[in-house]
Amino acid sequence: MAYNLGRGLCSALRFRVSASAAPVEEKLSRAAMSHQTGIQATAEVKNIFAKARNGDYRLIKVVIENEQLVLGGTKPAAKKWDQEWDSYVLPLLQDDMPSYLLYRLDTTNNQGYEWIFLAWSPDHSPVRQKMLYAATRATLKKEFGGGHIKEEIFGTAKDDVSLNGYKRYLISQAAPLPLTAAEEELRQIKLNEVQTDIHVDTKQQTLQGVAFPMQRDAMQALEQFRDRRLNYVQLEIDFPNESIKLSSTAPTELRDLPKRIPKDAARYHFFLYKHTHEGDYLESTVFIYSMPGYKCSIRERMLYSSCKNPLIDTVEKNLHIEVAKKLEIDNGDELTSDYLYEEVHPKQHAHKQAFAKPKGPTGKRGGRRITRPPGDGDDD
């Protein structure tokens, strides 16, 4: 069961694209798919949207057919909004095909009636349809008018978009955030602190960092990666010249990524992770630092560890490549679809665990001590 929890628990709601579906994903990763699909609403849908703002309908279903947004059905308003939700919404959901549902509430804002936008994308629907609907979502909201939409819910199971699912969503919206801004800032500071202990088995930064320059071909490859002309760049340290050179730019899908990790040498990897999250199609840059344990010399381990942070700083500040996630691994087998998704979109917890006051010492504690200020009792 998964439903959109909004802030704290948003990652509980998602569908995952398995590695077995990678051939289909490859066809969908064209440039036109990364932002908008070019799909537009038919005249009938636009006409229904215009009437809906006046309260003529309780529910509108829209589907994609023949590369157009077409009307999938409507329902009139006869009772209160919560009395009609399940009887109107659930029968219109197909178990193997995504769709969009717009459900009208009885409340209004300065633009008219308020609506709930339900993005239905069942787990068993074809991957191509999931990606198509995810990429067209913004177009539908623009056609309808974003100011009329009060809430947006993404669901993969019927319970997610039922009335109870909507109520759970409202509860989650009212829940406190996992961390305050100050707490999150403090956590990031602690994560970025430079470790002062030096150990050959550590993967953290142990020195201030060695900023080896990048060779021209490595810089050019990263520029092409930034411009989406490459989806994978592998770099290595050129020890004799004390610089970072290009190792590989082989086209790489998620299923190919484990094979790109050398088993006997350290490497830096930049991978364009294409996936969907909460119904949105995303392309996230993942930086991977691979170090295969004791198969590398101590010098190699220390230099790769020390060069890592200066390299990332150069990529982010000079090349303006936003790194969504930084990973450190020792084996390419770790890079599964589920692992990468969990790392890029980690689960959050709505409530922090309450602080438990430590118990006092056990056993006999001795007699109670009485203290008094200096000078008391000196007259005796």
N, C-alpha and C positions, 0 to 999 in steps of 0.2 A: 504494500500500500504506500503510495507516495502522493503528497500534495504540497502545493507551494506554500512554504512557511514565511515567505517574504524576507525578513531580515535575518533572524538568528538561525532559522532552520531551513533556509532555502535550498540547501544541498540535498535534503531528503527527497526532493522532487526532481527527478531527471530520468531520462532513458539513455541507455548506453549503446553505442554502435560497436558491435563485436568485431574482432579481427577477421572473422570469417566473411564479413560483409564488405571487406576492404575493396574488392574489385568494383562494387557499385559506387562506393564513396569516391573512388578515383575519378569516375565519370562525372561526379557531382561537384568536384572541386575546381571547376572552371572559374575564371575570373568573374563572370556574370553572376555566379552563384554565391560569391562571398559576401555580397551586399544586398542587391535587389534582383529579383527574378525577371522584372519587366512585365509581370502579370498585372492586368488592370481589371477593374470591376465592369460588368456589363451595365447597359442602360437600365435594365430591370432592377438590378441591385442598387444602383444609385437612386432610383425612384423610391424603392422601399426604404432606403436609409433616410430620405427626405421626409417621408410620411412618419417614420418611426419616432423622429424627434418630437412629434406632436402627441405621442402616446398612443398611436393606433395599434401598436403590437406589444405583446409581452415578450416574445422570443423571435429571433431571426437566426436561421441557420444558413451559413455560406460555405460552399465547397469550391474546390478548384477542378475545373473540367475544360479540356481543350485550351489550356493555358489562359484561362479567364476565371475570374471570381464570379460564380453564378449562384443563384438563389437555391438553397436546399430545402426551404420550408419556413413557414411562419406560424405563430400561434397568437390569438388575440388575448387581451387581458379581461378576465371575468371575475377573479377573486383577488385576495391579497397576494402579494408577490411570493411569500413563503408558503402559501397553500398550494401554489401551482408549480413550484420549482421541480420537484421530483417527477411529477406526472408529465411535465412538458419536456424537461431536459433529457432524462435518462432514455426514453424510447427513441430519441433521435441520434443516439450514439452508436456507431458501428464498431464492432470488435476488431476490425482489420483495416480501418481507413480513418485517417485524421479528418478533422473538420473544425470550423469556427462557429461558436455560438455566442450571440449577444442577448443577454437577459436583462429586461428592464425592471428596476426597482420602483417603489412608489414614492421615493424621495426625489427632490429636485435641487439643482444648483442654479447659478445665474445664467446658464446656457440651456436649461430645460431639465428633462428627466435624467436621472443617473442610471448608468448601465454597468453590468458586469460582463467582462469579456472572458469567455472560456475558450482556451486553446486546447483542443482534444487531440492527443497523439498517442494512441494505444501502443503497448509494447510489441504487439504482433503485426503491426502494419509494416508495409515495405519500407526499407531504409530510404529509398528515393523519395517516397511520399513524405516521410518525416522531415527530410532536409528541405523539400520544396515548400511545405507549409511553414517551417521555421523561418525560411528566407522571405516569405511573403507576408508574414504577420504584420510588419510595420506598414505595409501598403494598405492592408485592410483597415487598420486603426486610423490611418490618415484619411481614407475615403469616408469612414464613418464620422470622424471628428473626435480627436483624443480628449477634448474637454468634456465630452459626455460620459467617458468611461471612468467610473469610480475605482474599480478594482480589476485586476487582471490575474486570472488563475490558470495554471497549466496542470493538466491531468493526464495520467497514463492508465488509470483504472477508474471505473465508474464511481467508486466511493470517493475519489478525489474531488469530483465535480458535483456530488450530491449535495443536498441541503446541509447534511451533517458535515460534509467536507468543507463547505463554505464557512460554517460556524467555527470549525477548528482553525481555519485560516484566520478568521477575525481574532480568535483568542491568541494565536501566535503573533499577530501584528501588535497586540497590546502587551505582549511579554517584553521584559527588559532585554536589552542587548547583552550579548555575552560579556563584553568588556567595554568600559568607558573609553573615550578617546585618549585620556591620560594613561590608562592602563595599557592600551594597545601600543601607545608610543613607548612606554617603558619596556614593554615586551620586545619591541623591535630593537631598542637600544641594547638590551641584554643579548639578543641574538647576534647583533653586529659587533659586539665587543671582541677585541683581539685577544685570543688565548695566549697566556705567557708560558704555559708548560709546553715543552718540546718532547715529542714522542714519535717514534717512527711509525706507529700504527694509527696516528690520528689523521683524520681527513679534514680537520678544521684549519683555519689560518693560524699559523704558529709564529709568524714573523710579520713585520710591517708590510711586507709585500715587495716583490721584485717586478718592476714594470718593464718587461722585455718588449721591444718594439715589434710591431707586426710587419711582415714582409708585404710587398705590394700586392701579390696575387691573393694573399689572405684577406687584405683590406678590400680588394675588389670583389671577392666572393661574398663577403659580409654585406657589401653595398647591394649586390644582386639579391641576396637573401632579404634584405630590408625592403627592396622593391618587388618582392614576391616572384622574382624570376628563378630563384632557387628555393627549395624547401628543406635543404639540409646542407650544413657546412661542418666539416671536421677539421680541427686544428691540432698541431703538435708542436712541441718545443724543438727548435733547431739548436742543440746543445753547443756545437762548435762555434756557431755565430751568435749565440745568446739572443735569439729572436724567436718569434712565433710564426710558423709557416703553415701553408695550406696542405692538408692531407687528403681530403676527399670532398667532392660535391655531388656524389651519386644521388640521383632522384630516389627518395626514400619515403615509403608509406609506413604507417604504424607497424604493420606486420613485418617490415624489413628492418626496423630499428634495432632489435637485439643482435642481428647479424653484423651491424656496423660497429659493434663494440669489440675492440681487440682484446684478446685474452692474455696477452703477454706484454702490453705496453699501455701507458696512460694516454688519454686524449681529452680534448675539449670538443663538445658537440653542441651545435645550435640546430634545433629541430622545430619546424612549423607544425604544430599540433592542431589538426583540423577536426572539429567535433561539434556536437550540439550540447547546450546546457540550458535547462528550463525552456526548451523550445527555440532557443536562439542559436544560429550557426556562428561559431567562433573560430578564429585562427589565432592561436596563442603561441608565442615563442617560448620554448623550454630550453634552458641551458643545462647540459649534462656533463659532469666531470667524472670520468671513469678512471678508476685506479685499481688494477687487478691484484691487490694484496701484496704479498711478499715476492711476487714474481718480478717486481721492479726494484732497482737499486735504491738505497737510502737517498742518494743524491737526486735521483729522478723524482722520488716521492716528495722530497722537500721543495724542489724547484717548481713542480706542478702545483703543489699546494700554495706556494708563495706567489706564483704568477696569476692565480685564478682570479682573485678580487680586482687587481689592477686591470686585467683583461675585461672583466664585466663592466667596470667603470668606463673604460674606453668605448665599449660597444654601446652602452646606454647614453653616455654624455656626448660623445663625438659623432657616433653614427645614428643616434636617436632611435635605437631599437629597444622597445620596451620588453623586458624579460619578465614573463608572467610567473615562472617558477624556476628555481635553481635546484638541481638534484645532484647528489653524489652517490655513485654506485660502484660496486666492484665486479659486477657480473651482468651481462646483457640480458640474461633470463629474467631479471627483475622488471624489465620494461614491458609489462603486459598492458592491455587496454584498460583494465580495471585500475591498476596501480597508477597509471598516468592520470586517469580521470580523478582519482581520489587525491592525488597530490596537487593538481591544478585547482580543484574545487573541494577543499577539505571540509569535512563535516564540522558544524558548529554546534555548540550546546547552549540551550536557551537560559540555563541557570548555572551560576557558579556554585561549586560545593561550599557549603558553609564552613567557616574556619572552626576547627575543633580545638578547644583549649586543652593543652597537655595536662595530663594528670600529675599530681604531686608525687613525691617519693613515697614508696611503700615502707611499712615497718614502723617501729617506734621512733618518734621524732625528738624525744627528749623534753625537758621542762621548758616552759615558756619563759623567755627572757624579758626582764623589765628594765627599760632604760629611762634615765632622767637627765635633765640638763645639768651642766656643771654648776656647782654652788649649792644645789639643793641638799639639805641635810648636813651642812658643814657646821652648824651651831651646836650640834649634839656633843 
